[in-house]
Amino acid sequence: FTITIDNVYPYAVEPILSLCYASLLICIVRSPNRELSSAYYIFFVAVGIAGISNVAVILPFGLNTRFLKWSLRWEYPMCLFEYLSHVFGTAHTFGKFATILTRVTAILYERDTVET
């Protein structure tokens, strides 16, 4: 076993960053600021939960395939983790795309929303 970026980033750095991201989402949800209760931020939190869930299911799947080699004994849970990883990853990708689209349309059509 050697320590490389392939071992450190997905199994140490990503979970730590996910915890930081989760604390940011908790701050947004618990904030008394009314602006942080808008539909945009609710959607932002939902996309963040999908991203954190993706990391949470990739971690045991990756540990199993990289280090533990339990795939024969844990075949069903590993298939479930792989499936959920695809679901959460797709939800996170579409959510980020929708977030970018929302921001771009807000910038492009700023005059239309300000005048009304």
KEFI-410529 format. One record per residue (C-alpha): x, y, z. Coordinates in steps of 0.001 Angstrom, whole numbers. Layout:
KEFI-410529
<atom east="X" north="Y" up="Z"/>
...
end
This chain:
KEFI-410529
<atom east="0" north="0" up="0"/>
<atom east="1449" north="3323" up="-1073"/>
<atom east="109" north="6777" up="-389"/>
<atom east="-722" north="8533" up="-3645"/>
<atom east="-3128" north="11234" up="-4709"/>
<atom east="-5419" north="8443" up="-5962"/>
<atom east="-5708" north="7172" up="-2390"/>
<atom east="-5650" north="10433" up="-436"/>
<atom east="-8052" north="12665" up="-2346"/>
<atom east="-11155" north="10441" up="-2674"/>
<atom east="-10839" north="8790" up="735"/>
<atom east="-9599" north="11655" up="2924"/>
<atom east="-9921" north="15059" up="1258"/>
<atom east="-13349" north="14603" up="-365"/>
<atom east="-15101" north="13477" up="2847"/>
<atom east="-13585" north="16396" up="4776"/>
<atom east="-14669" north="18872" up="2096"/>
<atom east="-18126" north="17283" up="2069"/>
<atom east="-18427" north="17908" up="5807"/>
<atom east="-17475" north="21558" up="5224"/>
<atom east="-20063" north="21771" up="2440"/>
<atom east="-22678" north="20201" up="4724"/>
<atom east="-21939" north="22791" up="7407"/>
<atom east="-22399" north="25550" up="4807"/>
<atom east="-25753" north="24062" up="3793"/>
<atom east="-26818" north="23860" up="7440"/>
<atom east="-25904" north="27538" up="7900"/>
<atom east="-28010" north="28442" up="4857"/>
<atom east="-30996" north="26432" up="6082"/>
<atom east="-30829" north="27755" up="9651"/>
<atom east="-30203" north="31373" up="8680"/>
<atom east="-32893" north="33885" up="9685"/>
<atom east="-32139" north="35879" up="6516"/>
<atom east="-35247" north="35806" up="4315"/>
<atom east="-33198" north="35982" up="1135"/>
<atom east="-31634" north="32612" up="1976"/>
<atom east="-35140" north="31129" up="2078"/>
<atom east="-35808" north="31900" up="-1583"/>
<atom east="-36450" north="29198" up="-4160"/>
<atom east="-32923" north="29589" up="-5528"/>
<atom east="-31296" north="28743" up="-2198"/>
<atom east="-33715" north="25901" up="-1495"/>
<atom east="-32726" north="24448" up="-4864"/>
<atom east="-29054" north="25114" up="-4021"/>
<atom east="-29428" north="23110" up="-801"/>
<atom east="-31154" north="20242" up="-2644"/>
<atom east="-28337" north="20091" up="-5197"/>
<atom east="-25805" north="20182" up="-2363"/>
<atom east="-27504" north="17270" up="-634"/>
<atom east="-27285" north="15294" up="-3883"/>
<atom east="-23563" north="16064" up="-4103"/>
<atom east="-22869" north="15092" up="-504"/>
<atom east="-24940" north="11923" up="-926"/>
<atom east="-22864" north="11046" up="-3974"/>
<atom east="-19646" north="11301" up="-1964"/>
<atom east="-21236" north="9331" up="889"/>
<atom east="-22094" north="6362" up="-1344"/>
<atom east="-18885" north="6486" up="-3377"/>
<atom east="-16729" north="6252" up="-246"/>
<atom east="-17695" north="2695" up="859"/>
<atom east="-17844" north="1539" up="-2766"/>
<atom east="-14367" north="2899" up="-3451"/>
<atom east="-12924" north="1558" up="-203"/>
<atom east="-14344" north="-1852" up="-1029"/>
<atom east="-12904" north="-2007" up="-4525"/>
<atom east="-9557" north="-363" up="-3674"/>
<atom east="-8616" north="-1766" up="-279"/>
<atom east="-11006" north="-4295" up="1221"/>
<atom east="-11874" north="-6527" up="-1750"/>
<atom east="-15191" north="-7540" up="-217"/>
<atom east="-17011" north="-7466" up="-3519"/>
<atom east="-17794" north="-11168" up="-3448"/>
<atom east="-19268" north="-11098" up="62"/>
<atom east="-20981" north="-7709" up="-307"/>
<atom east="-22197" north="-7945" up="-3879"/>
<atom east="-25709" north="-6530" up="-3347"/>
<atom east="-24745" north="-3491" up="-1229"/>
<atom east="-21928" north="-2617" up="-3633"/>
<atom east="-24324" north="-2767" up="-6597"/>
<atom east="-26724" north="-553" up="-4667"/>
<atom east="-23938" north="1934" up="-3862"/>
<atom east="-22900" north="2030" up="-7515"/>
<atom east="-26495" north="2606" up="-8642"/>
<atom east="-27060" north="5355" up="-6055"/>
<atom east="-23791" north="6983" up="-7078"/>
<atom east="-25096" north="7300" up="-10629"/>
<atom east="-28445" north="8650" up="-9437"/>
<atom east="-26916" north="11254" up="-7104"/>
<atom east="-24233" north="12203" up="-9629"/>
<atom east="-26833" north="12759" up="-12341"/>
<atom east="-29042" north="14785" up="-9995"/>
<atom east="-26061" north="16899" up="-8957"/>
<atom east="-25025" north="17484" up="-12584"/>
<atom east="-28503" north="18509" up="-13731"/>
<atom east="-28906" north="20653" up="-10630"/>
<atom east="-25671" north="22524" up="-11293"/>
<atom east="-26701" north="22993" up="-14933"/>
<atom east="-30067" north="24401" up="-13848"/>
<atom east="-28316" north="26698" up="-11356"/>
<atom east="-26013" north="28036" up="-14068"/>
<atom east="-28965" north="28475" up="-16415"/>
<atom east="-30843" north="30417" up="-13739"/>
<atom east="-27905" north="32751" up="-13140"/>
<atom east="-27300" north="33313" up="-16867"/>
<atom east="-30943" north="34151" up="-17526"/>
<atom east="-30975" north="36489" up="-14520"/>
<atom east="-28019" north="38367" up="-15987"/>
<atom east="-29274" north="38385" up="-19584"/>
<atom east="-32819" north="39435" up="-18745"/>
<atom east="-32023" north="41725" up="-15815"/>
<atom east="-33789" north="44725" up="-17355"/>
<atom east="-37009" north="42783" up="-17867"/>
<atom east="-37223" north="41845" up="-14202"/>
<atom east="-36194" north="45248" up="-12816"/>
<atom east="-38737" north="47305" up="-14790"/>
<atom east="-41786" north="45318" up="-13691"/>
end
